[in-house]
Amino acid sequence: MIVVTGAAGFIGSCLVRHLNEEGFNDIIVVDDFSNAEKNKNLDGKKVTARVDRNEFDEWLDQNHQLTQFIFHIGARTDTTEFNREIFNQLNLNYSKSVWNKCVEYGIPLVYASSAATYGNGEFGYDDDEKLISKLTPLNPYGESKNDFDKWALAQERKPYFWAGLKFFNVYGPNEYHKGRMASVIFHGYNQIKKEGKIKLFKSHRPDYKDGWQLRDFIYVKDVTSVCHFLMQHRKNSGIYNLGTGKARSFYDLAENTFKSQNIVPQIEFINMPEDIRDKYQYFTEARMEKLRSIGYSKPFYTLEEGIEDYVKQYLLRGVYY
């Protein structure tokens, strides 16, 4: 059995689909299944059982001998939430519990970290583990992810194989339920449908033009491909970046969202909300040499390729992956 936590969410549900496509159908999905809209992400997928996240510890105690691998993708991912106790409970302490169970029962683990750990990028975007203790994230979400990375590295007892993946800006199908935290592509597509234009944040820094804030955008199908690779690889434990290695502008992103629908771009710039203005990353770009060095050789989707697939195969058709 393969366990996927956060399985009803965006990345988790895409991972379940990818595993199904690779012939893995004995999958245990773990989540809070109280959100009916979010649960649609699992429709049509082959799974063995659903386990409530609050009952997972007990389930694993009873079923660890049959559990071959755990993908711990579940987390509170709202970068605008500032209640640290929520992150301590759902991101830090829950992840520690999953880690300790993997140690106790000899189960390999891949877990979701985040590029939010890098903060303003004053130390660059290098997944050298010696730098992790120096990082200063900009919000409690990033802090919770970095706190767990530091905790994991400090443990004397570790799973025989483990990997933490610093997800950069992931976009793609199955984010219909995410509201404000959905990708700019998703919001832009809906703005085009409603108003014929896309609204991007103005820059509040003189060194960046409006719309030319840069992020490393990675298509969710690349994320699931890397997860599958690590499940097969099971060596070279550690913390890895997961981006494309190429920063692109939000303007590029908006322009390609129009292009994928053969619509002339209409882009408007609006003020960035004040609650995130001083917590905003203007540039991220993953150093990807570490993952490549252990044998992951598949090319990543370009921004153009990823947006075209996302818009044409999913958003325009209103379907899930």
KOLDO-958790 format. One line per 4 residues: number of its first residue (from 1); for each residue z, x, y of N, C-alpha, C. Coordinates in steps of 0.1 Angstrom, whole numbers, always signed. Example, Ala and Ser with C-alpha at 12.3 -4.5 7.8 and 13.67 -1.06 7.14 Angstrom:
2
1 = +78/+132/-57/+78/+123/-45/+78/+132/-33 ~ +71/+128/-22/+71/+137/-11/+79/+129/+0 $
//
This chain:
321
1 = +0/+8/-12/+0/+0/+0/+0/+9/+12 ~ -7/+4/+22/-8/+11/+36/-1/+1/+45 ~ +8/+6/+53/+15/-2/+63/+10/+1/+77 ~ +7/-9/+85/+3/-8/+99/+13/-16/+107 $
5 = +21/-10/+115/+29/-17/+125/+21/-20/+138 ~ +25/-30/+145/+18/-34/+156/+4/-40/+152 ~ +3/-45/+140/-10/-48/+134/-17/-60/+140 ~ -10/-69/+147/-16/-80/+154/-21/-76/+168 $
9 = -18/-64/+172/-22/-60/+185/-36/-54/+186 ~ -39/-49/+197/-53/-44/+199/-57/-33/+190 ~ -50/-22/+191/-54/-10/+183/-51/-12/+168 ~ -39/-18/+166/-35/-21/+152/-44/-29/+144 $
13 = -49/-40/+150/-58/-49/+143/-71/-43/+141 ~ -76/-34/+150/-89/-27/+148/-87/-17/+137 ~ -75/-11/+136/-73/-2/+125/-73/-9/+111 ~ -67/-21/+111/-68/-29/+98/-82/-32/+94 $
17 = -91/-36/+104/-105/-38/+101/-112/-25/+96 ~ -109/-14/+103/-115/-1/+98/-112/+2/+84 ~ -99/+0/+81/-94/+3/+67/-101/-6/+57 ~ -102/-19/+61/-109/-28/+52/-124/-24/+50 $
21 = -130/-19/+60/-144/-15/+59/-145/-2/+50 ~ -134/+5/+50/-134/+17/+41/-129/+14/+27 ~ -127/+2/+24/-123/-2/+10/-108/-4/+8 ~ -100/-2/+19/-85/-4/+17/-81/-18/+21 $
25 = -77/-26/+11/-74/-40/+13/-59/-43/+10 ~ -52/-33/+4/-38/-35/+1/-30/-30/+13 ~ -29/-39/+24/-24/-35/+36/-12/-44/+40 ~ -1/-39/+44/+11/-46/+49/+10/-46/+64 $
29 = +9/-57/+70/+9/-58/+85/+22/-62/+90 ~ +27/-54/+100/+41/-56/+106/+39/-58/+121 ~ +46/-69/+126/+45/-72/+140/+55/-83/+143 ~ +56/-87/+155/+62/-100/+159/+51/-110/+160 $
33 = +51/-119/+150/+39/-128/+149/+41/-141/+156 ~ +49/-141/+167/+52/-153/+174/+41/-157/+184 ~ +32/-148/+187/+21/-150/+197/+9/-155/+190 ~ +5/-168/+190/-6/-173/+183/-19/-167/+187 $
37 = -20/-164/+200/-33/-159/+206/-35/-145/+200 ~ -24/-137/+200/-25/-123/+194/-28/-123/+179 ~ -23/-133/+172/-24/-134/+158/-39/-136/+154 ~ -47/-141/+163/-62/-143/+160/-68/-129/+157 $
41 = -62/-119/+161/-68/-105/+158/-68/-102/+143 ~ -60/-109/+136/-59/-107/+121/-67/-116/+113 ~ -73/-126/+119/-81/-136/+112/-93/-129/+105 ~ -94/-133/+92/-105/-127/+84/-103/-113/+78 $
45 = -92/-107/+81/-89/-94/+76/-82/-95/+63 ~ -84/-85/+54/-78/-85/+41/-64/-78/+42 ~ -54/-86/+39/-40/-80/+40/-32/-85/+28 ~ -22/-78/+24/-14/-82/+13/-2/-91/+17 $
49 = +4/-87/+28/+15/-95/+33/+18/-92/+48 ~ +24/-102/+54/+29/-100/+68/+44/-98/+68 ~ +49/-89/+75/+63/-86/+76/+67/-86/+91 ~ +77/-94/+94/+82/-94/+108/+88/-80/+111 $
53 = +86/-76/+123/+90/-62/+127/+105/-60/+125 ~ +113/-71/+127/+128/-70/+126/+132/-69/+111 ~ +123/-72/+102/+127/-72/+88/+120/-60/+81 ~ +114/-52/+88/+106/-41/+82/+115/-31/+75 $
57 = +126/-27/+81/+136/-17/+75/+139/-22/+61 ~ +144/-34/+60/+148/-40/+47/+136/-41/+38 ~ +125/-45/+42/+113/-45/+34/+110/-32/+28 ~ +110/-21/+37/+107/-8/+32/+117/-3/+22 $
61 = +130/-6/+24/+140/-2/+14/+136/-8/+0 ~ +130/-19/+0/+127/-26/-13/+113/-22/-18 ~ +104/-17/-10/+90/-15/-14/+85/-1/-12 ~ +94/+9/-9/+90/+22/-5/+82/+29/-16 $
65 = +85/+26/-29/+78/+32/-40/+64/+29/-41 ~ +60/+18/-35/+46/+13/-35/+39/+17/-22 ~ +46/+22/-12/+41/+25/+1/+35/+39/+1 ~ +22/+40/+4/+15/+53/+4/+14/+60/+18 $
69 = +14/+51/+28/+11/+57/+42/+16/+47/+52 ~ +21/+52/+63/+25/+43/+74/+18/+47/+87 ~ +11/+37/+93/+6/+39/+107/+16/+31/+116 ~ +23/+38/+124/+32/+32/+133/+26/+31/+147 $
73 = +19/+19/+149/+11/+17/+161/+19/+8/+171 ~ +28/+0/+165/+35/-10/+173/+44/-3/+184 ~ +43/-9/+196/+51/-4/+208/+50/-14/+219 ~ +60/-13/+228/+58/-20/+241/+50/-11/+250 $
77 = +38/-16/+254/+29/-8/+261/+27/-11/+276 ~ +35/-19/+281/+33/-24/+295/+38/-13/+305 ~ +28/-7/+312/+32/+4/+321/+38/-1/+334 ~ +38/-14/+336/+44/-20/+348/+58/-25/+346 $
81 = +63/-24/+333/+76/-28/+330/+86/-16/+333 ~ +97/-20/+340/+106/-9/+344/+120/-11/+338 ~ +122/-20/+329/+134/-21/+322/+135/-11/+310 ~ +142/+0/+313/+142/+11/+303/+148/+6/+289 $
85 = +157/-3/+290/+164/-8/+277/+154/-13/+267 ~ +144/-21/+273/+133/-26/+264/+126/-15/+257 ~ +122/-4/+264/+115/+7/+258/+124/+15/+249 ~ +137/+16/+252/+146/+23/+243/+147/+16/+230 $
89 = +147/+3/+230/+148/-5/+218/+135/-5/+210 ~ +124/-9/+217/+112/-11/+209/+104/+2/+207 ~ +104/+11/+216/+96/+23/+214/+104/+35/+208 ~ +116/+38/+214/+123/+50/+210/+131/+48/+197 $
93 = +141/+38/+198/+150/+36/+186/+142/+31/+174 ~ +133/+22/+176/+125/+16/+164/+117/+27/+158 ~ +111/+36/+166/+103/+47/+161/+112/+57/+153 ~ +124/+59/+158/+133/+68/+151/+136/+63/+137 $
97 = +138/+50/+136/+141/+43/+124/+130/+45/+114 ~ +117/+42/+119/+106/+44/+110/+105/+58/+105 ~ +106/+68/+114/+106/+82/+111/+116/+85/+100 ~ +128/+81/+102/+139/+84/+92/+136/+78/+78 $
101 = +130/+66/+78/+127/+60/+65/+116/+68/+58 ~ +106/+73/+66/+95/+81/+61/+101/+94/+55 ~ +111/+100/+62/+117/+112/+56/+124/+109/+43 ~ +132/+98/+44/+140/+94/+32/+132/+91/+20 $
105 = +121/+85/+22/+113/+80/+10/+100/+88/+8 ~ +98/+99/+15/+87/+108/+13/+73/+101/+16 ~ +73/+94/+27/+60/+87/+31/+54/+94/+43 ~ +41/+97/+43/+34/+103/+54/+33/+93/+66 $
109 = +33/+98/+78/+34/+89/+90/+24/+94/+101 ~ +17/+85/+106/+9/+87/+119/+15/+77/+129 ~ +19/+82/+141/+24/+72/+151/+17/+74/+164 ~ +18/+64/+172/+11/+63/+185/+20/+69/+196 $
113 = +15/+80/+202/+21/+85/+214/+12/+80/+226 ~ +11/+87/+237/+3/+82/+248/+0/+93/+258 ~ -11/+93/+264/-14/+102/+275/-6/+99/+288 ~ +1/+88/+288/+11/+85/+299/+22/+95/+299 $
117 = +24/+102/+288/+34/+113/+288/+31/+124/+297 ~ +18/+126/+301/+14/+137/+310/+17/+135/+324 ~ +20/+123/+328/+23/+121/+342/+12/+124/+352 ~ +15/+132/+362/+4/+136/+372/-4/+147/+367 $
121 = -1/+152/+355/-10/+163/+349/-7/+177/+355 ~ +5/+179/+360/+8/+192/+366/+7/+203/+356 ~ +9/+200/+343/+8/+210/+333/-5/+209/+325 ~ -15/+201/+331/-27/+199/+324/-26/+188/+313 $
125 = -36/+188/+305/-37/+177/+294/-39/+184/+281 ~ -31/+194/+278/-32/+203/+266/-21/+198/+257 ~ -25/+196/+244/-15/+191/+234/-7/+202/+228 ~ -5/+213/+235/+3/+224/+230/+18/+219/+230 $
129 = +24/+219/+218/+37/+213/+217/+48/+220/+225 ~ +46/+232/+229/+55/+240/+237/+56/+234/+251 ~ +46/+226/+255/+46/+221/+269/+53/+207/+270 ~ +56/+201/+258/+60/+187/+258/+74/+185/+265 $
133 = +83/+195/+264/+96/+193/+270/+95/+194/+285 ~ +84/+199/+291/+82/+201/+305/+76/+189/+312 ~ +70/+180/+304/+62/+169/+310/+71/+159/+317 ~ +66/+153/+328/+73/+143/+336/+65/+131/+338 $
137 = +66/+121/+328/+59/+109/+329/+62/+101/+342 ~ +53/+92/+346/+54/+85/+359/+61/+71/+357 ~ +63/+66/+345/+69/+53/+343/+78/+53/+330 ~ +86/+43/+329/+95/+42/+317/+87/+42/+303 $
141 = +75/+35/+304/+67/+35/+291/+64/+50/+287 ~ +58/+57/+297/+55/+71/+294/+67/+80/+290 ~ +78/+77/+296/+91/+84/+293/+95/+81/+279 ~ +94/+68/+274/+98/+65/+261/+89/+72/+250 $
145 = +76/+73/+253/+67/+80/+244/+70/+95/+244 ~ +73/+101/+255/+76/+115/+256/+89/+118/+249 ~ +99/+109/+252/+112/+111/+246/+111/+111/+230 ~ +103/+102/+225/+101/+102/+210/+94/+115/+205 $
149 = +84/+119/+213/+77/+132/+209/+87/+143/+208 ~ +95/+144/+219/+105/+155/+219/+115/+154/+208 ~ +119/+142/+205/+129/+139/+194/+123/+143/+181 ~ +110/+139/+179/+104/+142/+166/+103/+157/+164 $
153 = +99/+165/+174/+97/+179/+173/+110/+186/+170 ~ +121/+180/+175/+134/+186/+173/+141/+184/+160 ~ +135/+175/+152/+141/+171/+139/+140/+182/+129 ~ +151/+185/+122/+150/+195/+111/+143/+188/+99 $
157 = +146/+175/+97/+140/+168/+85/+128/+160/+91 ~ +116/+163/+85/+104/+156/+90/+97/+151/+77 ~ +88/+140/+79/+80/+136/+68/+71/+148/+64 ~ +67/+148/+51/+59/+159/+46/+46/+160/+53 $
161 = +41/+149/+58/+30/+150/+68/+32/+139/+79 ~ +31/+144/+91/+32/+134/+102/+23/+139/+114 ~ +19/+129/+121/+11/+132/+133/+14/+122/+144 ~ +16/+127/+156/+17/+118/+168/+4/+119/+176 $
165 = -2/+108/+179/-15/+107/+186/-13/+103/+201 ~ -16/+112/+210/-15/+108/+224/-28/+100/+228 ~ -27/+87/+227/-39/+79/+230/-42/+80/+245 ~ -54/+83/+249/-58/+82/+263/-62/+68/+266 $
169 = -71/+65/+275/-74/+51/+279/-83/+44/+268 ~ -77/+37/+259/-84/+31/+248/-90/+17/+253 ~ -102/+14/+249/-108/+1/+252/-116/-4/+240 ~ -119/-16/+240/-127/-22/+229/-122/-36/+225 $
173 = -128/-41/+214/-125/-55/+210/-111/-57/+206 ~ -107/-69/+206/-94/-74/+201/-83/-72/+212 ~ -87/-71/+225/-77/-71/+236/-77/-84/+244 ~ -82/-94/+238/-82/-107/+245/-68/-112/+250 $
177 = -58/-108/+242/-44/-113/+245/-36/-105/+255 ~ -42/-94/+259/-34/-84/+266/-31/-86/+281 ~ -38/-96/+287/-35/-100/+301/-37/-88/+310 ~ -28/-86/+319/-29/-75/+329/-32/-61/+323 $
181 = -27/-59/+311/-28/-46/+305/-41/-44/+297 ~ -50/-54/+297/-63/-52/+290/-71/-41/+298 ~ -81/-36/+292/-89/-26/+299/-97/-31/+311 ~ -101/-22/+320/-109/-26/+331/-122/-32/+327 $
185 = -127/-27/+316/-140/-33/+311/-138/-48/+307 ~ -127/-51/+301/-125/-65/+297/-123/-73/+310 ~ -115/-69/+320/-113/-76/+332/-126/-77/+340 ~ -134/-66/+340/-146/-65/+347/-157/-75/+342 $
189 = -157/-76/+329/-167/-85/+322/-163/-99/+327 ~ -151/-103/+327/-147/-116/+330/-149/-119/+345 ~ -147/-109/+354/-150/-110/+368/-165/-113/+371 ~ -173/-106/+363/-187/-108/+364/-191/-122/+361 $
193 = -185/-127/+350/-188/-141/+346/-183/-151/+356 ~ -172/-148/+363/-166/-158/+372/-172/-156/+386 ~ -173/-144/+391/-176/-141/+405/-189/-133/+407 ~ -195/-128/+396/-207/-120/+398/-204/-106/+402 $
197 = -192/-101/+403/-189/-88/+408/-176/-83/+400 ~ -174/-70/+402/-162/-63/+396/-154/-57/+408 ~ -141/-59/+407/-132/-54/+417/-125/-41/+411 ~ -126/-31/+418/-119/-18/+415/-109/-15/+425 $
201 = -99/-7/+421/-88/-3/+430/-94/+8/+440 ~ -90/+6/+453/-93/+16/+463/-84/+29/+459 ~ -89/+40/+464/-81/+52/+462/-71/+53/+474 ~ -59/+57/+470/-49/+59/+481/-45/+74/+482 $
205 = -55/+82/+478/-54/+97/+480/-67/+102/+486 ~ -66/+111/+496/-78/+115/+503/-88/+123/+495 ~ -83/+129/+483/-91/+137/+475/-100/+129/+465 ~ -98/+116/+464/-106/+108/+455/-112/+96/+463 $
209 = -125/+95/+462/-132/+83/+468/-128/+70/+460 ~ -130/+59/+467/-127/+46/+461/-136/+45/+448 ~ -129/+41/+437/-136/+39/+424/-139/+52/+416 ~ -136/+64/+422/-139/+76/+416/-126/+83/+410 $
213 = -116/+75/+408/-104/+79/+400/-110/+82/+386 ~ -105/+92/+379/-111/+97/+367/-101/+95/+355 ~ -106/+90/+344/-98/+88/+332/-106/+92/+320 ~ -100/+96/+309/-106/+98/+297/-106/+85/+289 $
217 = -117/+78/+289/-118/+65/+282/-123/+67/+268 ~ -116/+62/+258/-120/+64/+244/-121/+50/+237 ~ -132/+49/+230/-135/+36/+223/-126/+34/+211 ~ -121/+22/+209/-111/+20/+199/-117/+24/+185 $
221 = -130/+23/+183/-135/+27/+169/-134/+42/+167 ~ -133/+50/+177/-131/+64/+175/-116/+66/+172 ~ -107/+58/+178/-93/+59/+175/-90/+56/+160 ~ -96/+45/+155/-94/+42/+141/-100/+52/+132 $
225 = -112/+58/+136/-118/+68/+127/-109/+80/+126 ~ -102/+84/+137/-93/+96/+136/-81/+92/+128 ~ -76/+80/+129/-65/+76/+120/-68/+77/+106 ~ -80/+72/+102/-85/+73/+88/-86/+87/+84 $
229 = -91/+96/+92/-93/+110/+89/-79/+116/+86 ~ -69/+113/+94/-56/+119/+92/-49/+114/+79 ~ -52/+101/+76/-47/+96/+63/-52/+103/+51 ~ -65/+108/+52/-71/+115/+41/-67/+130/+42 $
233 = -65/+135/+54/-63/+150/+56/-49/+154/+51 ~ -39/+148/+57/-25/+149/+53/-20/+164/+53 ~ -24/+171/+63/-18/+185/+65/-20/+188/+80 ~ -15/+199/+84/-15/+203/+98/-7/+192/+107 $
237 = +5/+190/+103/+14/+180/+110/+15/+185/+125 ~ +17/+175/+134/+19/+178/+148/+15/+167/+157 ~ +15/+170/+170/+11/+161/+180/-3/+164/+186 ~ -11/+154/+186/-25/+156/+189/-30/+147/+201 $
241 = -38/+152/+210/-45/+144/+219/-55/+135/+212 ~ -57/+123/+217/-68/+115/+212/-76/+108/+224 ~ -85/+116/+230/-94/+111/+240/-108/+116/+236 ~ -117/+116/+245/-131/+121/+242/-132/+136/+247 $
245 = -123/+140/+256/-124/+153/+262/-133/+153/+275 ~ -137/+141/+279/-146/+140/+291/-141/+129/+300 ~ -136/+133/+312/-132/+123/+321/-144/+116/+328 ~ -143/+103/+330/-153/+95/+337/-147/+86/+347 $
249 = -154/+82/+357/-149/+74/+368/-149/+59/+365 ~ -140/+52/+371/-140/+38/+370/-153/+32/+375 ~ -159/+39/+385/-172/+34/+390/-183/+34/+379 ~ -183/+45/+371/-192/+46/+359/-189/+35/+350 $
253 = -176/+32/+347/-172/+22/+338/-178/+8/+343 ~ -176/+5/+356/-180/-8/+361/-195/-9/+361 ~ -202/+2/+365/-217/+2/+365/-222/-1/+351 ~ -216/+5/+341/-221/+3/+327/-218/-10/+321 $
257 = -207/-17/+327/-204/-30/+322/-215/-40/+327 ~ -220/-38/+339/-231/-45/+345/-244/-42/+337 ~ -247/-29/+335/-259/-25/+328/-260/-30/+314 ~ -249/-31/+307/-250/-37/+293/-254/-51/+293 $
261 = -254/-58/+305/-258/-72/+305/-271/-74/+314 ~ -277/-62/+317/-289/-63/+326/-287/-70/+339 ~ -275/-67/+345/-272/-73/+358/-271/-62/+369 ~ -276/-64/+381/-275/-55/+391/-260/-54/+396 $
265 = -255/-41/+396/-240/-40/+400/-237/-45/+413 ~ -225/-52/+414/-219/-56/+426/-204/-52/+425 ~ -200/-42/+432/-187/-36/+430/-179/-37/+443 ~ -167/-43/+443/-159/-45/+455/-146/-37/+453 $
269 = -140/-31/+464/-128/-23/+463/-117/-31/+469 ~ -105/-31/+461/-93/-38/+466/-82/-29/+466 ~ -71/-32/+474/-59/-24/+474/-52/-24/+460 ~ -47/-12/+457/-39/-11/+445/-26/-17/+447 $
273 = -21/-25/+437/-8/-31/+439/+3/-21/+442 ~ +12/-24/+451/+22/-14/+455/+31/-10/+444 ~ +33/-19/+434/+43/-16/+423/+38/-5/+414 ~ +25/-2/+414/+20/+9/+406/+14/+20/+414 $
277 = +14/+19/+427/+6/+28/+436/+11/+43/+434 ~ +25/+45/+433/+30/+58/+432/+32/+62/+418 ~ +28/+54/+408/+29/+57/+394/+16/+58/+387 ~ +5/+60/+395/-9/+59/+390/-15/+73/+388 $
281 = -21/+74/+376/-27/+86/+372/-42/+86/+378 ~ -45/+96/+386/-58/+96/+392/-68/+104/+384 ~ -63/+112/+374/-71/+120/+366/-65/+122/+352 ~ -72/+120/+342/-68/+124/+328/-80/+129/+321 $
285 = -78/+140/+313/-89/+145/+305/-83/+153/+293 ~ -85/+147/+281/-78/+153/+269/-85/+167/+266 ~ -76/+177/+263/-81/+189/+256/-82/+185/+241 ~ -93/+186/+235/-95/+181/+221/-97/+192/+211 $
289 = -95/+205/+215/-98/+216/+206/-88/+215/+193 ~ -76/+210/+195/-66/+210/+184/-71/+201/+173 ~ -75/+189/+176/-79/+180/+166/-92/+185/+159 ~ -101/+191/+167/-113/+196/+161/-110/+208/+152 $
293 = -100/+216/+155/-97/+228/+148/-92/+225/+134 ~ -87/+212/+131/-83/+209/+118/-93/+201/+110 ~ -105/+200/+115/-117/+195/+107/-122/+182/+111 ~ -117/+176/+122/-124/+163/+127/-136/+167/+134 $
297 = -148/+163/+129/-160/+168/+135/-169/+156/+140 ~ -166/+144/+138/-174/+133/+142/-176/+133/+157 ~ -188/+130/+163/-189/+129/+177/-182/+116/+182 ~ -177/+116/+194/-171/+104/+200/-182/+96/+207 $
301 = -179/+83/+207/-188/+74/+215/-188/+79/+230 ~ -200/+80/+236/-200/+82/+250/-195/+69/+257 ~ -192/+70/+270/-188/+58/+277/-199/+47/+277 ~ -211/+52/+278/-223/+43/+278/-224/+36/+264 $
305 = -223/+43/+254/-224/+38/+240/-213/+28/+237 ~ -200/+32/+241/-189/+24/+238/-189/+10/+245 ~ -193/+11/+258/-193/-2/+266/-204/-11/+261 ~ -216/-5/+257/-227/-13/+252/-223/-20/+239 $
309 = -216/-13/+230/-212/-19/+218/-202/-30/+220 ~ -192/-27/+229/-181/-36/+232/-187/-49/+238 ~ -195/-48/+248/-200/-59/+255/-209/-68/+247 ~ -219/-61/+241/-230/-68/+234/-225/-74/+220 $
313 = -217/-66/+213/-213/-71/+200/-200/-80/+200 ~ -192/-79/+210/-179/-86/+210/-178/-96/+222 ~ -178/-90/+234/-175/-99/+246/-185/-110/+248 ~ -198/-106/+247/-208/-116/+249/-208/-127/+238 $
317 = -204/-123/+226/-204/-132/+215/-190/-139/+213 ~ -180/-134/+220/-167/-140/+219/-161/-138/+205 ~ -163/-126/+199/-158/-124/+185/-149/-112/+185 ~ -142/-111/+173/-132/-101/+171/-138/-90/+162 $
321 = -132/-78/+162/-136/-68/+153/-127/-69/+141 $
//
